[in-house]
Amino acid sequence: MPKKLLLACLSALTMMNAAAQPAANEKPAVERSTPFDEPENGASRLLLMKNGNTLFFTFTRKKGINVTVYTPAHQALPLINSRVSSWKNKKMGAAKLEGFFEMNGQAVVFLQQYVHRKPCLYRFLFDGKTGKLVEEKLIGDLPRISFGQGYAIAFGGMKMPDFSVKKDPLSDYYAVTMLNSRAHETGERLRVIHFGPDHKIINDGYFDTPAGNYKYINLADMHVNGSKSVFLAAFAYNTRASGGKDSRFAIGILPAGSNTFKSALLDHTDDLKLRNAALKFNPADSNIYLLTTVYPKSPGAEAIMSRDNSIKLALMMNVVNPQTLALKRHYFVKHPMLDKYAQEHLKYKKKYQGVIQDFNLNADGSVQLLMEEMDVIVHTYTSTSGSGASSTSTTVTTRLGEIGISQLSPAGKETGGYAIAKAQEARVALDIFDLNKRNQSNWNFRGKGITGNNLSGFYSYDFFRANQKDYIIYNDYAINKENDNENYRSKKKVNFAGKTNTICAIYDGKDISKTYLYGEPQGNESRFSQMEMISRQDDGRSFATMMIERKGREKRAYIVWVKL
C-alpha cells in the first residue's frame, strides 16, 4: 500500500475513534462517598433534598428502616435505625412502596401493607436533616379481603383493592386514591383525597363517570395541580354480564372547594381495548398528555410495539385541557425515522418493536418517547423422579433490549429517532412504563430464595436531556462498549449485572458517543449502578445513585453524585 494512502487510512481511523468518544469537557463529573458494604438484603432508595443533604434509605426485614444522611459536602452522618410499629418488621418484604418524596423539608415514604388481610396505607415522615423518624401514621385502609374474595376478584377480571399516591412535581401538594373494587355502588369505588404540604386533608371526593353507567372503574393515572385540583384518568368498562360489553377512557377533575368530581368520557376511545397508561402535565401549555397503549383493533391503530409474541400494541397520545376536560387532539404514534435508524445502524430486518417506557414533554409541545425492546419469556421445565413421578416448574425472564428514542412534533409527527444496541436479561416478568414508575414507587426486595434474586433494578436505562444533548445511562459488559459494531446481533447478552460497567451514551443530534461513567475498567474491574435508585436534582442534569465496584473478589458500594 502506498505510504500516503496508508497515512490517510490511519488518519481516518483515528478520527472515527475520536468521534466515538466524548470530548473531555463533555464527560460527566462524578463524586463518590466513602465505601460501605452493599445492602444485599431488602430494598434501597436515595432522596436528594433541597437543603443539600442526600438521604440513603434501606428497608430491611430484621431492623426496619435504616437512614444515612450525607451532608452537602457528601460526608456521612451516623446511621439512624427506625423500627416499624404498625406491623412486624419481618413483613417488610411484603410491603409495597407507593411513594417516596421530599415534602415540606421532610422525606416522606408511603408503604402499603396488608394487616389482618386489610389493605392499609401508612405514611412515614423522616427529618430531612437527621434522618430520624418523626411520624408513622395509618392514613387509609380498605375492607378486609378473605381468601375466597381475593380469588373471586382475581379471576373475575377486577383489580384488587389498592392505593396510589401522586405528588405535584411543582409543589408539595399530593393526592391519594383508594380503589375499593368490592364496593356495591360504582360511585363509591374510586376515592381521591387531596393533601396539603402539612399533610392535612384539603379535599375528599369519589370519582364516577358522567352517567354512572360503568360498573368497573380502575385508575389509570392522575396529576395534582397544587392546591387547586386533582386531575384523574380512569379505565371505565362493563362486561357482558354487567350491562353490555363496553369500555373507554374517563377523565375528571376534583376542584378546590368541591367534593364532587366533574367528569367526561373520551368518546374516541369507545370500545378500544386499553392496556397501560401514564399522564403528565406540561406547564408550558397547561395541558395534560395522556399516553396509552391500545390493542390494534381501531382504524389508524398500527401495532408498533411488541411485549412478547402474543401482545402487539399501538400507542395513542391524548392531549386534554384539564380544566374544561376538552380533548385538544389525539393521535396514534408512528416512528418511521426510528424504524429506519434501527434498520440501517442496528441491522434490523423488521421495524423497531420496542415498548413505551416513559416520555418527556418539552416547552414547545414536542414529545420524546423513551422506548425499549421487551420480550417476556416463560420457561417450563419437567423433571421425572426415580419412582417415575413427574413435576413441572416455571420461571419467567424478560429480555430488555435495544433502546429507542423518538422525537415527536406538537402535532404528533416524528421529527427524529435513533436507537442503541443493548441486551439484558432479568429473571422476572417486567411490564410497560417501568421507567415511568420505578423510581418513586414499587421496589425489588432482595434476599434469599428465588424471589430474592430479582436484580431487575440494575437493568434497563435512564434518560437525561442536558446541554442540548441526550444522555442515556445503562449497565453493559465492557466487551459490548468496546465493540464498535452497531449490529444488535453482535452484542453479548447481559445476564450477570456484577460484571457490567455503567455506560453513558451521548447523542448530540447527529452522532452517538459512549464513555464509562465511572472511568475505564482495568482487567476484570466492574463499576455499575443500581438504576432504580437514581434520584434527580431539579436542574435536570444532576443525579445520585448507588454504584457497586468489584475488583476481583472484593466488592464495595458507594453513593455517587453525577453532573452531566
C-alpha angles and dihedrals in degrees: 000000000000113000094239092051091048091052091048092052092048090048092051091048091051091051091050092052091047091051090053091057123067118240116263092252090052096056113106118254113238131193123184135201127232110286125266137173114282110251099238095172123063129002130299135205138177129213125192108210128209090237089065096257124126117214117207113199127193118185111203140179095226107039105023115227123356119195127190117188118210114200123226086267087057094247116146121237120209114290116263118211122200122182120212114244100186096069139002111290091228087069092062091104090061092055120102121222108229101171143357117188148139112250128172092345093308133103108242123199124188116199127181115209136169109237114183087345092303118123105236132183118212129191120209120194119200127190108252092216103042105020092232120147108253101177141002112192140168106229100174145001137187131214118290115267119216121206090255093050092048090052092049092049094048095048095036093068094251129126119249116252105275149165131229130190127200129178127203106251090217100046143017095260116115143173137218125207123204115200112199102181090177095062112121094219118062091217091061099052102084116045124181123199118192117207134193126223088268088058093245118138113253098172141009128186147146123244123224138156118266095261096027090231100132116089097196124052124173126181115250099179141307144211129214116214102199112265092331107077152324119240118204137188121196142178107242119189148151130209127218088262094052104052108306131320108282137138140176144144118282121196132187147167129221104205125202113269094027131084092198124091121228104217141181140179124239096229095193088067091061108144093352111144101234121195116171134007143182130178137198135186119232110209090195094069100011092236132133116234110207113190118190140173115233133191103244103249099116131083109272093014100125116184103242097157136060125189092178137334093288102042115070117168144186123213123228130187121205120191112201136181100232095205100050096024088227117152108238096187143323134200143173113244122242124176110191092156091056089047091052093048092051091049096046100039107023092035096236114176091201135034122289108273103183119144125239113265102169142330138219128216122216130206092250092056095257120135134217115209116207109205138173136188109250130185120176111201126191115208119199120192128192123198132182124213126218090263091057097254114138130210134184132212131188132209130179129213131182123211109214103196143163119006116231126193120189126184117209129194119232087265091054099254116137113248099175144357142178140172138212123209113239135149124192132161123211120190094227139066110265128188143207122291090027093144091049092058111025104081099052100030141023122031143203107241107207126207143105127333132027095306090051093056094076106129096162089120087076093054139073116039146262131231133216131179113207139138090017088296138103117239118198118190122196142141119253142156114271090235089063093049092049091048105092092191107109093198104122091217090064093062120098113233114248111227099148114058091189091073097050134098126213112255125203111203115193122200115193096185093274113034137030120225126183134207137170106260093212099033134282112303121238118217110323096347118138131191114179138165133235094232097195090060096061111131118190133215120227091249089074094227103071129071144157131218142151117276123198118208121199124190108174107303094343116098127180134169130222137184106234130198114206130193118190 
